[in-house]
């Protein structure tokens, strides 16, 4: 499996200035090339390289960095074309779609730039890298990271590495191809039910309550409303800072929940059953405040975290259709809307079985995962990327 390892660079002021100049030069060249590609409607790698390679190289780039700039521009147009086909910029004829189609792609001055092994080499024993810059080859650029990341970097690094500048800090994003451990036959199954009141509930009793998080997000939403109404530059800066802060908090919570679930499954030699979340916005009927909470929380991100952590730990993950799992009794199998009188309570109208509704749903998901695994179908939908 492929895993992106992030290490932090520790440049001197002179080295940082050279790195900033390199990103500025490469992204200026990429923006110019994107304008040429938009005008000529020729956006493939081969066409751009044949026509503009010498001009891109003339701005102060060596051969390999120039090729990377051309590939970055071609890949950006490919991604935009895929988003247009998928309708992510609106239907045909909409203002937003026409504006996107008619405008060339622009790159920020500090946008990430890829490097291959010809432009960047690693010295793991001294924890330094040698990297190409527009000011010449820079050696003895120190980096640091966690012990696990450094070990994976040394053993499994493959392919390109991206130079990233974020909030005054320099990073290298390296791709590692880590071998997956063997996945033994599960001794049992842990079902995971996702929701709003409880972010995740497992059939083994773990419950990640969402009340504190929901209150925090409501406070953040009210703060955003006030800042948006104010509309000053300072308010916009605070809005941008708050957005990043809230995103980091959500990622951290999803990491904690996914790690807890995967560690429990690995310890008990169980597999994990997860819900298929495709189309959840269309099929779930909620009130307006609940719809906002549903759309803003990263359930897909949580599922992808569980999936990749489980793959690294050798734990089987099966995605099942979770339709009616919250209305089906796990004891007798009776299904009905009346079985769930409220959000938290499940009471079967056929056999009288009573349990927390999310716990009951997680047991049904575990049962469906076991049945699906036994039939030879490991997943009902593509695993998240």
C-alpha positions as CSV (number, residue, x, y, z in Angstrom):
1,X,0.0,0.0,0.0
2,X,1.1,3.5,-0.7
3,X,1.5,5.9,2.2
4,X,2.6,9.6,2.2
5,X,5.3,10.3,4.8
6,X,5.7,14.0,5.8
7,X,9.1,15.2,7.2
8,X,9.8,18.7,8.4
9,X,12.7,20.6,6.9
10,X,15.0,22.8,9.1
11,X,16.5,25.3,6.7
12,X,18.8,28.2,7.6
13,X,17.6,31.6,6.5
14,X,19.7,31.4,3.4
15,X,18.4,28.0,2.5
16,X,14.8,29.1,3.1
17,X,15.3,32.0,0.8
18,X,16.6,29.7,-1.9
19,X,13.7,27.3,-1.5
20,X,11.2,30.2,-1.7
21,X,12.8,31.5,-4.8
22,X,12.6,28.0,-6.4
23,X,8.9,27.7,-5.7
24,X,8.3,31.2,-6.9
25,X,10.1,30.6,-10.2
26,X,8.6,27.2,-10.9
27,X,5.0,28.3,-10.2
28,X,5.5,31.5,-12.3
29,X,6.6,29.3,-15.2
30,X,3.6,26.9,-14.5
31,X,1.1,29.8,-14.6
32,X,2.6,31.1,-17.8
33,X,2.4,27.7,-19.4
34,X,-1.2,27.2,-18.2
35,X,-2.1,30.4,-20.0
36,X,-0.5,29.2,-23.2
37,X,-2.3,25.8,-22.9
38,X,-5.6,27.6,-22.3
39,X,-5.2,29.7,-25.4
40,X,-4.0,26.9,-27.7
41,X,-6.3,24.3,-26.3
42,X,-3.4,21.9,-26.3
43,X,-3.0,20.5,-22.7
44,X,-1.4,17.1,-23.0
45,X,2.1,16.5,-21.7
46,X,3.6,15.6,-25.0
47,X,2.2,18.6,-26.8
48,X,3.2,21.1,-24.1
49,X,6.7,19.6,-23.9
50,X,7.2,19.7,-27.7
51,X,6.1,23.3,-28.0
52,X,7.1,25.1,-24.8
53,X,10.0,23.1,-23.2
54,X,12.7,25.5,-24.3
55,X,10.7,28.5,-23.1
56,X,10.0,27.0,-19.7
57,X,13.6,26.0,-19.3
58,X,14.8,29.5,-20.3
59,X,13.3,31.1,-17.1
60,X,16.1,29.5,-15.1
61,X,15.1,25.9,-14.7
62,X,17.2,22.8,-15.4
63,X,15.9,20.0,-17.6
64,X,14.1,17.8,-14.9
65,X,12.5,20.7,-13.1
66,X,11.2,22.1,-16.4
67,X,9.7,18.7,-17.2
68,X,8.0,18.6,-13.8
69,X,6.5,22.0,-14.4
70,X,5.1,20.8,-17.7
71,X,3.7,17.6,-16.1
72,X,2.2,19.6,-13.3
73,X,0.3,21.9,-15.7
74,X,-0.9,18.9,-17.8
75,X,-2.1,17.1,-14.7
76,X,-3.9,20.2,-13.4
77,X,-5.9,20.5,-16.7
78,X,-6.6,16.7,-16.6
79,X,-8.0,17.1,-13.1
80,X,-10.1,20.1,-14.1
81,X,-11.5,18.2,-17.1
82,X,-12.5,15.3,-14.8
83,X,-14.2,17.7,-12.4
84,X,-16.1,19.3,-15.3
85,X,-17.3,15.9,-16.5
86,X,-18.4,15.0,-13.0
87,X,-20.4,18.2,-12.7
88,X,-18.4,19.5,-9.7
89,X,-18.4,23.0,-11.2
90,X,-22.1,23.1,-11.9
91,X,-24.3,22.0,-14.9
92,X,-23.6,23.0,-18.5
93,X,-24.5,26.6,-19.1
94,X,-24.0,27.7,-15.5
95,X,-22.0,30.8,-14.8
96,X,-19.5,29.0,-12.6
97,X,-18.8,26.3,-15.1
98,X,-18.4,28.8,-18.0
99,X,-16.0,30.9,-15.8
100,X,-13.9,27.8,-15.0
101,X,-13.8,26.6,-18.6
102,X,-12.8,30.0,-20.0
103,X,-10.1,30.8,-17.3
104,X,-6.5,29.5,-17.3
105,X,-5.4,27.6,-14.3
106,X,-3.2,29.7,-11.9
107,X,-0.7,28.5,-9.4
108,X,0.1,30.2,-6.1
109,X,3.7,31.4,-5.8
110,X,4.2,28.9,-3.0
111,X,2.4,26.0,-4.5
112,X,4.0,22.6,-4.0
113,X,6.6,21.4,-6.6
114,X,7.5,17.8,-7.2
115,X,11.1,16.5,-7.3
116,X,12.5,13.2,-8.5
117,X,15.7,11.4,-7.5
118,X,17.7,13.4,-10.0
119,X,16.8,16.6,-8.2
120,X,16.6,15.4,-4.6
121,X,18.7,12.9,-2.8
122,X,18.4,11.7,0.8
123,X,21.2,11.1,3.4
124,X,19.4,9.1,6.1
125,X,22.4,8.7,8.4
126,X,22.9,12.4,8.7
127,X,19.2,13.3,8.2
128,X,19.9,15.7,5.4
129,X,18.8,16.1,1.8
130,X,20.5,17.5,-1.2
131,X,18.0,19.4,-3.4
132,X,18.1,21.4,-6.6
133,X,17.2,25.1,-6.4
134,X,17.3,28.0,-8.8
135,X,20.4,29.2,-6.8
136,X,22.2,25.9,-7.4
137,X,22.4,22.6,-5.7
138,X,21.7,22.9,-2.0
139,X,23.4,20.3,0.3
140,X,23.1,19.6,4.0
141,X,19.5,20.6,4.3
142,X,18.4,19.1,7.6
143,X,15.1,17.3,8.1
144,X,13.3,15.7,11.0
145,X,10.2,13.6,11.7
146,X,8.8,10.8,13.9
147,X,10.7,7.6,14.3
148,X,8.1,5.5,12.4
149,X,8.0,8.0,9.5
150,X,11.8,8.1,9.2
151,X,12.0,4.3,9.2
152,X,9.3,4.0,6.5
153,X,11.1,6.7,4.5
154,X,14.4,4.8,4.6
155,X,13.0,1.4,3.8
156,X,10.1,2.0,1.4
157,X,10.4,5.4,-0.3
158,X,9.6,5.3,-4.0
159,X,8.8,7.9,-6.7
160,X,8.6,11.6,-6.5
161,X,8.8,13.9,-3.4
162,X,6.9,17.2,-3.1
163,X,8.4,20.3,-1.6
164,X,5.6,22.1,0.4
165,X,5.6,25.5,2.1
166,X,2.8,25.9,4.6
167,X,2.4,28.8,7.1
168,X,6.1,29.5,7.2
169,X,7.2,25.9,7.6
170,X,8.9,23.7,5.0
171,X,8.0,20.1,4.4
172,X,8.8,17.2,2.1
173,X,6.0,14.8,1.2
174,X,7.4,11.5,0.2
175,X,5.5,8.5,-1.2
176,X,6.3,5.1,0.4
177,X,5.2,1.8,-0.9
178,X,4.8,-0.3,2.3
179,X,4.2,-4.0,2.0
180,X,0.9,-5.2,3.5
181,X,0.9,-7.9,6.1
182,X,-1.0,-11.1,5.5
183,X,-4.7,-10.9,6.6
184,X,-5.7,-14.1,8.5
185,X,-9.3,-15.4,8.6
186,X,-11.2,-13.2,11.0
187,X,-12.2,-14.8,14.3
188,X,-15.2,-12.5,14.5
189,X,-16.5,-9.2,13.3
190,X,-16.8,-5.7,14.8
191,X,-19.6,-3.6,13.3
192,X,-19.2,0.1,13.2
193,X,-22.3,2.3,13.1
194,X,-21.7,6.0,12.1
195,X,-24.0,8.8,13.2
196,X,-24.4,12.3,14.5
197,X,-25.3,11.8,18.2
198,X,-22.5,9.2,18.4
199,X,-19.8,9.6,15.7
200,X,-19.0,5.9,15.9
201,X,-20.5,3.0,17.8
202,X,-19.0,-0.5,17.7
203,X,-20.6,-3.8,18.4
204,X,-18.0,-4.4,21.2
205,X,-19.2,-1.4,23.3
206,X,-17.0,1.4,22.2
207,X,-18.9,4.7,21.6
208,X,-17.4,8.0,20.4
209,X,-19.9,10.5,21.6
210,X,-20.5,13.5,19.5
211,X,-22.2,15.9,22.0
212,X,-19.1,17.9,23.0
213,X,-17.9,18.0,19.4
214,X,-21.4,19.1,18.2
215,X,-21.5,22.0,20.7
216,X,-18.0,23.1,19.7
217,X,-19.0,23.1,16.0
218,X,-22.2,25.1,16.8
219,X,-20.0,27.7,18.6
220,X,-17.7,27.8,15.6
221,X,-20.7,28.2,13.3
222,X,-22.0,31.1,15.3
223,X,-18.5,32.7,15.3
224,X,-18.3,32.3,11.5
225,X,-21.7,33.9,11.1
226,X,-20.6,37.0,13.1
227,X,-17.3,37.3,11.2
228,X,-19.0,37.0,7.8
229,X,-21.5,39.7,8.8
230,X,-18.7,42.0,9.8
231,X,-16.9,41.5,6.5
232,X,-13.6,43.4,7.3
233,X,-10.1,42.2,6.3
234,X,-9.3,41.3,9.8
235,X,-12.5,39.3,10.1
236,X,-11.6,37.4,6.9
237,X,-8.2,36.6,8.2
238,X,-9.8,35.2,11.4
239,X,-12.3,33.2,9.3
240,X,-9.4,31.6,7.3
241,X,-7.6,30.8,10.5
242,X,-10.7,29.3,12.1
243,X,-11.4,27.1,9.1
244,X,-8.0,25.6,9.3
245,X,-8.3,25.1,13.0
246,X,-11.6,23.3,12.7
247,X,-10.3,21.1,9.9
248,X,-7.3,20.0,12.0
249,X,-9.6,19.2,14.9
250,X,-11.9,17.1,12.8
251,X,-8.9,15.2,11.3
252,X,-7.4,14.6,14.8
253,X,-10.7,13.2,16.2
254,X,-11.1,10.9,13.1
255,X,-7.6,9.7,13.6
256,X,-8.2,8.9,17.3
257,X,-11.5,7.1,16.6
258,X,-10.1,5.0,13.7
259,X,-7.0,4.1,15.7
260,X,-9.1,2.9,18.7
261,X,-11.3,0.7,16.4
262,X,-8.4,-0.8,14.5
263,X,-6.3,-1.5,17.6
264,X,-9.3,-3.4,19.2
265,X,-9.8,-5.4,16.0
266,X,-6.2,-6.3,15.8
267,X,-6.0,-7.3,19.4
268,X,-9.1,-9.6,19.1
269,X,-8.2,-10.9,15.6
270,X,-11.6,-9.6,14.3
271,X,-12.5,-8.0,11.0
272,X,-14.3,-4.7,10.7
273,X,-17.6,-4.1,9.1
274,X,-18.3,-0.5,7.8
275,X,-21.2,1.2,6.2
276,X,-21.2,2.1,2.5
277,X,-21.6,5.9,2.7
278,X,-22.0,6.5,-1.0
279,X,-25.1,8.8,-1.6
280,X,-25.7,9.3,2.1
281,X,-26.7,13.0,1.5
282,X,-29.4,12.0,-1.0
283,X,-30.9,9.1,0.9
284,X,-30.9,10.5,4.5
285,X,-33.9,12.7,5.4
286,X,-33.1,15.1,8.2
287,X,-34.1,18.5,9.5
288,X,-32.1,21.5,8.3
289,X,-29.8,21.8,11.4
290,X,-29.1,18.1,11.2
291,X,-28.4,18.3,7.5
292,X,-25.8,20.9,8.1
293,X,-24.1,18.7,10.7
294,X,-24.3,15.7,8.4
295,X,-22.7,17.5,5.4
296,X,-20.0,19.1,7.4
297,X,-18.6,16.1,9.2
298,X,-16.0,13.9,7.5
299,X,-17.6,10.4,7.7
300,X,-15.9,9.4,4.4
301,X,-12.6,10.6,5.9
302,X,-13.2,8.5,9.0
303,X,-13.9,5.4,6.9
304,X,-10.8,6.0,4.8
305,X,-8.7,6.3,8.0
306,X,-10.1,3.0,9.4
307,X,-9.5,1.3,6.0
308,X,-5.8,2.3,5.6
309,X,-4.9,1.7,9.3
310,X,-6.6,-1.7,9.1
311,X,-4.6,-2.6,5.9
312,X,-1.3,-1.7,7.7
313,X,-2.3,-3.8,10.7
314,X,-3.4,-6.8,8.7
315,X,-7.1,-6.4,9.6
316,X,-9.9,-7.3,7.2
317,X,-12.4,-4.5,6.3
318,X,-15.7,-5.2,4.6
319,X,-18.1,-2.4,3.4
320,X,-21.7,-3.4,3.6
321,X,-25.1,-1.8,2.7
322,X,-26.4,-0.4,6.0
323,X,-30.0,0.1,4.9
324,X,-32.5,-0.6,7.7
325,X,-29.8,-1.7,10.2
326,X,-31.2,0.8,12.7
327,X,-34.7,-0.6,12.3
328,X,-33.9,-4.3,12.3
329,X,-33.9,-6.3,15.5
330,X,-30.6,-8.2,15.8
331,X,-32.3,-10.9,17.9
332,X,-35.3,-11.9,15.8
333,X,-34.7,-10.0,12.6
334,X,-38.0,-8.0,12.6
335,X,-37.8,-4.8,10.7
336,X,-40.0,-1.7,11.2
337,X,-39.8,2.0,11.8
338,X,-41.8,1.6,15.0
339,X,-38.8,-0.4,16.4
340,X,-37.0,2.8,17.0
341,X,-39.2,5.2,18.9
342,X,-36.4,7.8,19.3
343,X,-32.8,8.4,18.4
344,X,-31.2,6.5,21.2
345,X,-33.7,3.7,22.0
346,X,-34.4,0.5,20.1
347,X,-37.4,-1.6,21.2
348,X,-38.5,-4.5,19.0
349,X,-42.2,-4.7,18.5
350,X,-42.1,-8.4,17.8
351,X,-39.9,-9.9,20.5
352,X,-39.6,-7.0,23.0
353,X,-35.8,-6.8,22.7
354,X,-34.5,-3.4,24.0
355,X,-31.0,-1.9,23.4
356,X,-29.3,1.3,22.5
357,X,-30.2,1.9,18.8
358,X,-26.7,2.5,17.6
359,X,-25.4,-0.6,19.4
360,X,-28.1,-2.7,17.8
361,X,-27.3,-1.2,14.3
362,X,-23.6,-2.0,14.8
363,X,-24.4,-5.7,15.6
364,X,-26.5,-5.8,12.4
365,X,-23.6,-4.4,10.4
366,X,-21.2,-7.0,11.9
367,X,-23.6,-9.8,10.9
368,X,-23.9,-8.5,7.4
369,X,-20.1,-8.2,7.1
370,X,-19.7,-11.8,8.3
371,X,-22.3,-13.0,5.8
372,X,-20.7,-11.0,3.0
373,X,-17.3,-12.3,3.8
374,X,-18.5,-15.9,3.9
375,X,-20.1,-15.5,0.5
376,X,-16.7,-14.5,-0.9
377,X,-17.5,-10.9,-1.6
378,X,-15.1,-8.8,0.4
379,X,-16.8,-5.4,-0.2
380,X,-20.0,-4.1,-1.6
381,X,-18.4,-0.9,-2.8
382,X,-14.9,0.3,-3.7
383,X,-12.8,1.0,-0.7
384,X,-12.1,4.7,0.0
385,X,-8.9,6.2,-1.4
